[in-house]
């Protein structure tokens, strides 16, 4: 160990009469530690939120959507899109879908619903809805599970009622006050013309299952029916809204979408999951950056404490510095002593902060004791996702700030005139 290191570490251990300097040093260390801990926890939570929302979005939806720039896709268009998509590298599945806004009514409540008609035989591959199912199964949407019941109509006459299955988000089912097996009526704005004017088309369904993604936006407004039932409800014949595509790696979706777009031509609109949710992920990234910058200010405050601590040490040790210089120590060596002292304070604070941040993140991730209102945050609990690169970046930034804070006091110490200090010290 060089004598500069030895002396700098000795100066960290203040004597009893220098207890105030020792207290300021401790405050500086824990100031850096608190700043680093706060940054690690906040960035881990923000990263966890991004990952959680991303997982739910790509799980409940496909990775790439292909729609027509005008109207809907006919049968020949669907065949062309599906064949083009499946010929692309790393595409695992492609299937047609229908999407429209409807009104759902139960015996007690009414709600606006985003109705999605899916090809039950292949939608399990293009959107990972199965893993979000709480009750029932996707296969219950198929025609072979249609329920036939004899019920009295408005005039008391017993008639046969056919109800196909519909799968609702858990929050939507709660809002409609229905459970699995209960009847639900879906009303489409695309009505039929009668002598009395336009009359909305309605269709009877029964609740065949419930899903829960954890995103309130989906759970409170999304309903699934079979593609055939959606075509019948909206009088679309064999037409569909578009084709949904799933790929092996979600991060290759933009490149695959561009390839499919080039093959299909201008008449088709091809968008990947990042384009469809660009505003959401941009807002999350911006929020993470802004909060990170705000929390860096904590480290800057701790850095000012380091500056004040070192300046007080320099004033207190001016006679020692003069003696060292008189014994042959260079200005560079004196500067190095106080620079190393500031570096040690920062490094100790960073190590404590890293340990504290990792422990706190582990506690949050394991016990989930902080609950969030899902209708506000789209999350039930506080998600945590620690990344080594984030911790390394935080530690590096904190170290740079504390090192910069040590430069001025160290330079001031190196400028002390030994003759003047010994004469007046």
Secondary structure, DSSP 4 states (H G I P E B T S, - for coil): --HHHHHHHHHHS--GGGHHHHHHHHHHHHHHHHHHHHHHHHHHHHHHHHHHHHHHHHHHS-SEEEEESSS-B-HHHHHHHHHHHHHSTTEEEEEEEEEEEEEEE-SS-EEEEEEEEE-HHHHHHHS-GGGGEEES-GGGGSGGG-EEEEEE-TTS-EEEEEEEEEEEEHHHHHHHT--TT-EEEEEEEEEEEETTEEEEEEEEEEEEEEE--S-HHHHTTEEEEEHHHHHHHTT-TT-BSEEEEEES-GGGHHHHHHHHHHHH-TTEEEEEHHHHTHHHHHHHHHHHHHHHHHHHHHHHHHHHHHHHHHHHHHHHTHHHHHHHHHTT--HHHHHHHHHHHHHHHHHHHHHHHHHHHHHHHHHHHHH---B--HHHHS-SB------HHHHHHHHHHHHHHHHHHHHHHHHHHHT--HHHHHHH-
